[in-house]
Amino acid sequence: MKEGAPWHRAGGALQFTKATWGDFSTHPYSWACQPGKARQIARKALLLTIQRMKQDGITPSVWLLALRWNCGYDGMLRRMNRNWSYAEHVNNLYYDHDFLRTRI
């Protein structure tokens, strides 16, 4: 919901960078424009990030996962104790959607 780019653009609607795609997939970067494949790789990226956070003694949260998505893992580590509007927006979208889903 946050990214919102069209699927046909480089990186697809999830706006994968070549580097991030390469970190989690051996498939060609052009496949990031395919919704099914991109979502599969995004799930893999998030699950591996959660595992790494736990290994590093970090409690995973929506906010931290969004920060990692936006800044990479090292960027997340550098920024995790600061305000970051991208992560805040994703966090708000997630919890607003969750709240609405449970009320309907």
Secondary structure, DSSP 8 states (H G I E B T S, - for coil): ------TTSTTTTTT--HHHHHHH--S-GGGGGSHHHHHHHHHHHHHHHHHHHHHTT----HHHHHHHHHHHHHHHHHHTTS--HHHHHHHHHHHHHHHHHHH-
